[in-house]
Amino acid sequence: MSVSTTNTTADVAVSARPEASVTPAVRTSRRSARKTRSAAGKAVLVVLLLAFTLFPAFWMLSSAFDSKAGTGGQQLLPREFTLDNFAYVLTEGGFDVFLRNSAIVALVTVLASAVLALLASVAVARFRFKFRTAMLLMILIVQMVPLEALVIPLFVQVRDLQLLNTLLGLMVVYVALSLPFGIWMLRGFVAAVPVELEEAAYLDGASWGRMFRSVMLPLVMPGLVATSVFSFITAWNEFIFAMTLLGGASENYTVAIGLKQFFGEHSNEWGYIMAASTIITIPVMIFFVIVQRRLSSGLVAGAVKG
Amino acid sequence: MTNTLQAPSVAQGAPAPRAAGGPGRTKNLLTRTRPWLLLAPALAVLAVLLLWPLVRVFLFSLQDYGLREIVSGEPNWIGLANFGEIFTSPELYTVVLPNTVGFAVLAVAGTVALGTAVAVLMAALGPFWRTVVGSAIMIAWAMPAVTGTYVWVWIFDADRGIFNETLQALGLQDEPVNWFTNRYTFYAIVLLNVIHHGFPFVAITILAGLLGVPKEMLEAAEMDGAGAWRRFWRIIVPNLKQVFAVVIILSTIWDFKVFAQVYLMPGGAGSNREALNLGVWSYVESFGQNRYGFGSAIAVLLTLVLLAITVVYVRTMLKEDEL
């Protein structure tokens, strides 16, 4: 019976068997009717799901390429296809500068937090020491702290250091924000490196440092890439701190807060806003695809969301 | 489940310290201090930029901390007066708490329900369509909160948004409605935004768990005449209890602290007081009114709530395996 539930040719085979009585044949045909109905139901659900899931992204793209976006009466596809929105955003809109700022901030954040997180994750994954569990708990708990609570004291702190309105102040904060998750995720990758490989390196006379460079580092590289992508996304998407710490210095804006300027007093330039949003979203999507397989494991193991 | 949902955690048992100790026993001191040397840079950053600020936000919450105090650096202690003001403020009970707690409950329920339904659907699909659906929800997930929020604002825009235009074209309403001025429609849009952005994580996580449920169990139940609904509640849910616990707790933590999704909506940045939630209230009191002490007190309350949920989360994790 379980065979007949898995494919239709088996159904035929079962009902065509001479010794098969009438009842199972009727049952199987009823089964296959139910199966057609369930396949149709599944198709409807998939279509609905795809529509709901993709509509915002689709609408963003459609408006970005529409020269008349925001004038009303918009249809699903752009009425007049144009690249003008992108051209404006990248020149007069100032997104050339914002993109550069965001790229610098993200790059420094990624490099600094990768180094710090790798060293720390080796410590917690490979060594047993006093307060190790306490340390891990602290790392786990500190990720849950709301940014709204950190933004007030960090604003005061960055102000005291006279780093308000600078990218440096922002980078320092982002390194701290992406560090706990980086350590948490990397420690799994470090722990997965077989201890025997380390021992073999020692037997060959390698020092700890040599072992780290030649054995550990190449093996945790995939994890390091995944972690770096997450710090990149954190730095690229972050909004509260950019808004608070960069305040009036619009030449230092990152992309996440650069969008604000297309909002006018009375009307919003939706074509520009959607073109700029597209530009911001694309790198994130690309990086998401790169790490998508590790997403669920890493996130469940303790996570932050943008 | 441990295999599919946890980052690989091999070699954490007994053999680790043996090899990790280093090549020889002679360098005992270096061996003992090495973990701390490795940890030191990260710990320094975390201490200065996360732990000290947490202490400080608590200290600020006990002061009347405004622009004058920021400039002079002189503390102006007022004890628990900020907390007194919060708890006697009628806004807390009529607006902020319902907007925070009520919203979080609905958002978590919606996200987990939709995510689970999508996971069940994906498990029933063939490899091709599963990849298609998986990629589509990945796109919803990858959309940054800021741009995602702007897209929803644009869809529901009062004057030219497609939602209003469609309703008018269908003759369901005569003139455009501003959905952002009413508190309930405002939060309905936030809810849509948060569920749309949050369900992919739940779906992917639960799908990973679903694929780990032994097929024989489900087939046996089907032979015994259990329908799909019963199979879901009697076999899948008990098997994935741990996964559900994790996604529910994480979603709760995330949905309690929605900020950009509210702040970036028209009126969400404090001009519409009906739309405040705990996080936005704290921010606009601090940076809008320069009442950093009062804002800190609100932030401390939000942190305490999240900390309580985090404790539950950590206990769930610890039950599963050793750190």
HADDOCK unambig.tbl for C-alpha pairs under 7 A between the chains (distance, minus, plus):
assign (segid A and resid 50 and name CA) (segid B and resid 133 and name CA) 6.85 0.50 0.50
assign (segid A and resid 50 and name CA) (segid B and resid 136 and name CA) 6.58 0.50 0.50
assign (segid A and resid 53 and name CA) (segid B and resid 136 and name CA) 6.48 0.50 0.50
assign (segid A and resid 53 and name CA) (segid B and resid 137 and name CA) 6.06 0.50 0.50
assign (segid A and resid 53 and name CA) (segid B and resid 140 and name CA) 5.93 0.50 0.50
assign (segid A and resid 53 and name CA) (segid B and resid 196 and name CA) 6.95 0.50 0.50
assign (segid A and resid 54 and name CA) (segid B and resid 136 and name CA) 6.41 0.50 0.50
assign (segid A and resid 54 and name CA) (segid B and resid 140 and name CA) 6.71 0.50 0.50
assign (segid A and resid 56 and name CA) (segid B and resid 151 and name CA) 6.25 0.50 0.50
assign (segid A and resid 60 and name CA) (segid B and resid 151 and name CA) 6.27 0.50 0.50
assign (segid A and resid 70 and name CA) (segid B and resid 160 and name CA) 6.27 0.50 0.50
assign (segid A and resid 71 and name CA) (segid B and resid 160 and name CA) 6.96 0.50 0.50
assign (segid A and resid 72 and name CA) (segid B and resid 160 and name CA) 4.91 0.50 0.50
assign (segid A and resid 116 and name CA) (segid B and resid 41 and name CA) 6.32 0.50 0.50
assign (segid A and resid 116 and name CA) (segid B and resid 42 and name CA) 5.29 0.50 0.50
assign (segid A and resid 117 and name CA) (segid B and resid 42 and name CA) 6.70 0.50 0.50
assign (segid A and resid 119 and name CA) (segid B and resid 38 and name CA) 5.03 0.50 0.50
assign (segid A and resid 119 and name CA) (segid B and resid 39 and name CA) 6.47 0.50 0.50
assign (segid A and resid 120 and name CA) (segid B and resid 38 and name CA) 5.42 0.50 0.50
assign (segid A and resid 120 and name CA) (segid B and resid 39 and name CA) 4.45 0.50 0.50
assign (segid A and resid 120 and name CA) (segid B and resid 42 and name CA) 6.33 0.50 0.50
assign (segid A and resid 123 and name CA) (segid B and resid 35 and name CA) 4.57 0.50 0.50
assign (segid A and resid 123 and name CA) (segid B and resid 38 and name CA) 5.90 0.50 0.50
assign (segid A and resid 123 and name CA) (segid B and resid 39 and name CA) 6.28 0.50 0.50
assign (segid A and resid 126 and name CA) (segid B and resid 16 and name CA) 5.90 0.50 0.50
assign (segid A and resid 126 and name CA) (segid B and resid 17 and name CA) 6.75 0.50 0.50
assign (segid A and resid 126 and name CA) (segid B and resid 20 and name CA) 5.85 0.50 0.50
assign (segid A and resid 127 and name CA) (segid B and resid 16 and name CA) 6.91 0.50 0.50
assign (segid A and resid 127 and name CA) (segid B and resid 17 and name CA) 5.65 0.50 0.50
assign (segid A and resid 127 and name CA) (segid B and resid 20 and name CA) 6.08 0.50 0.50
assign (segid A and resid 127 and name CA) (segid B and resid 35 and name CA) 6.39 0.50 0.50
assign (segid A and resid 128 and name CA) (segid B and resid 17 and name CA) 6.15 0.50 0.50
assign (segid A and resid 133 and name CA) (segid B and resid 323 and name CA) 6.79 0.50 0.50
assign (segid A and resid 141 and name CA) (segid B and resid 310 and name CA) 6.59 0.50 0.50
assign (segid A and resid 144 and name CA) (segid B and resid 306 and name CA) 6.84 0.50 0.50
assign (segid A and resid 144 and name CA) (segid B and resid 310 and name CA) 6.90 0.50 0.50
assign (segid A and resid 145 and name CA) (segid B and resid 303 and name CA) 6.01 0.50 0.50
assign (segid A and resid 146 and name CA) (segid B and resid 257 and name CA) 6.37 0.50 0.50
assign (segid A and resid 146 and name CA) (segid B and resid 303 and name CA) 6.32 0.50 0.50
assign (segid A and resid 148 and name CA) (segid B and resid 279 and name CA) 5.87 0.50 0.50
assign (segid A and resid 148 and name CA) (segid B and resid 283 and name CA) 6.53 0.50 0.50
assign (segid A and resid 148 and name CA) (segid B and resid 299 and name CA) 6.33 0.50 0.50
assign (segid A and resid 149 and name CA) (segid B and resid 57 and name CA) 6.71 0.50 0.50
assign (segid A and resid 149 and name CA) (segid B and resid 296 and name CA) 6.74 0.50 0.50
assign (segid A and resid 149 and name CA) (segid B and resid 299 and name CA) 4.75 0.50 0.50
assign (segid A and resid 149 and name CA) (segid B and resid 300 and name CA) 6.64 0.50 0.50
assign (segid A and resid 149 and name CA) (segid B and resid 303 and name CA) 6.91 0.50 0.50
assign (segid A and resid 150 and name CA) (segid B and resid 53 and name CA) 6.11 0.50 0.50
assign (segid A and resid 150 and name CA) (segid B and resid 54 and name CA) 6.53 0.50 0.50
assign (segid A and resid 152 and name CA) (segid B and resid 57 and name CA) 6.96 0.50 0.50
assign (segid A and resid 152 and name CA) (segid B and resid 292 and name CA) 6.96 0.50 0.50
assign (segid A and resid 152 and name CA) (segid B and resid 296 and name CA) 6.97 0.50 0.50
assign (segid A and resid 153 and name CA) (segid B and resid 53 and name CA) 5.21 0.50 0.50
assign (segid A and resid 153 and name CA) (segid B and resid 56 and name CA) 6.09 0.50 0.50
assign (segid A and resid 153 and name CA) (segid B and resid 57 and name CA) 5.70 0.50 0.50
assign (segid A and resid 154 and name CA) (segid B and resid 53 and name CA) 6.24 0.50 0.50
assign (segid A and resid 173 and name CA) (segid B and resid 49 and name CA) 6.82 0.50 0.50
assign (segid A and resid 176 and name CA) (segid B and resid 45 and name CA) 6.14 0.50 0.50
assign (segid A and resid 176 and name CA) (segid B and resid 46 and name CA) 5.95 0.50 0.50
assign (segid A and resid 176 and name CA) (segid B and resid 49 and name CA) 6.12 0.50 0.50
assign (segid A and resid 176 and name CA) (segid B and resid 50 and name CA) 6.96 0.50 0.50
assign (segid A and resid 188 and name CA) (segid B and resid 7 and name CA) 5.07 0.50 0.50
assign (segid A and resid 188 and name CA) (segid B and resid 8 and name CA) 5.13 0.50 0.50
assign (segid A and resid 188 and name CA) (segid B and resid 9 and name CA) 5.26 0.50 0.50
assign (segid A and resid 189 and name CA) (segid B and resid 8 and name CA) 6.37 0.50 0.50
assign (segid A and resid 191 and name CA) (segid B and resid 9 and name CA) 5.56 0.50 0.50
assign (segid A and resid 191 and name CA) (segid B and resid 10 and name CA) 5.74 0.50 0.50
assign (segid A and resid 191 and name CA) (segid B and resid 11 and name CA) 5.86 0.50 0.50
assign (segid A and resid 191 and name CA) (segid B and resid 12 and name CA) 6.43 0.50 0.50
assign (segid A and resid 192 and name CA) (segid B and resid 8 and name CA) 5.71 0.50 0.50
assign (segid A and resid 192 and name CA) (segid B and resid 9 and name CA) 5.82 0.50 0.50
assign (segid A and resid 192 and name CA) (segid B and resid 10 and name CA) 5.06 0.50 0.50
assign (segid A and resid 192 and name CA) (segid B and resid 11 and name CA) 6.54 0.50 0.50
assign (segid A and resid 194 and name CA) (segid B and resid 11 and name CA) 6.77 0.50 0.50
assign (segid A and resid 195 and name CA) (segid B and resid 11 and name CA) 6.82 0.50 0.50
assign (segid A and resid 195 and name CA) (segid B and resid 16 and name CA) 6.58 0.50 0.50
assign (segid A and resid 195 and name CA) (segid B and resid 19 and name CA) 6.56 0.50 0.50
assign (segid A and resid 198 and name CA) (segid B and resid 19 and name CA) 6.78 0.50 0.50
assign (segid A and resid 199 and name CA) (segid B and resid 19 and name CA) 5.84 0.50 0.50
assign (segid A and resid 202 and name CA) (segid B and resid 23 and name CA) 5.32 0.50 0.50
assign (segid A and resid 207 and name CA) (segid B and resid 23 and name CA) 6.64 0.50 0.50
assign (segid A and resid 208 and name CA) (segid B and resid 22 and name CA) 6.01 0.50 0.50
assign (segid A and resid 237 and name CA) (segid B and resid 144 and name CA) 5.97 0.50 0.50
assign (segid A and resid 256 and name CA) (segid B and resid 146 and name CA) 6.58 0.50 0.50
assign (segid A and resid 277 and name CA) (segid B and resid 147 and name CA) 5.33 0.50 0.50
assign (segid A and resid 281 and name CA) (segid B and resid 143 and name CA) 6.07 0.50 0.50
assign (segid A and resid 281 and name CA) (segid B and resid 144 and name CA) 6.49 0.50 0.50
assign (segid A and resid 284 and name CA) (segid B and resid 142 and name CA) 6.32 0.50 0.50
assign (segid A and resid 285 and name CA) (segid B and resid 139 and name CA) 6.68 0.50 0.50
assign (segid A and resid 285 and name CA) (segid B and resid 142 and name CA) 5.47 0.50 0.50
assign (segid A and resid 288 and name CA) (segid B and resid 142 and name CA) 6.27 0.50 0.50
assign (segid A and resid 296 and name CA) (segid B and resid 5 and name CA) 6.70 0.50 0.50
assign (segid A and resid 296 and name CA) (segid B and resid 204 and name CA) 6.50 0.50 0.50
assign (segid A and resid 296 and name CA) (segid B and resid 205 and name CA) 5.48 0.50 0.50
assign (segid A and resid 297 and name CA) (segid B and resid 4 and name CA) 6.90 0.50 0.50
assign (segid A and resid 297 and name CA) (segid B and resid 5 and name CA) 4.68 0.50 0.50
assign (segid A and resid 297 and name CA) (segid B and resid 6 and name CA) 5.13 0.50 0.50
assign (segid A and resid 297 and name CA) (segid B and resid 7 and name CA) 5.32 0.50 0.50
assign (segid A and resid 298 and name CA) (segid B and resid 7 and name CA) 5.92 0.50 0.50
assign (segid A and resid 300 and name CA) (segid B and resid 5 and name CA) 6.54 0.50 0.50
assign (segid A and resid 300 and name CA) (segid B and resid 6 and name CA) 6.87 0.50 0.50
assign (segid A and resid 301 and name CA) (segid B and resid 6 and name CA) 5.80 0.50 0.50
assign (segid A and resid 301 and name CA) (segid B and resid 7 and name CA) 6.50 0.50 0.50
assign (segid A and resid 306 and name CA) (segid B and resid 145 and name CA) 6.74 0.50 0.50
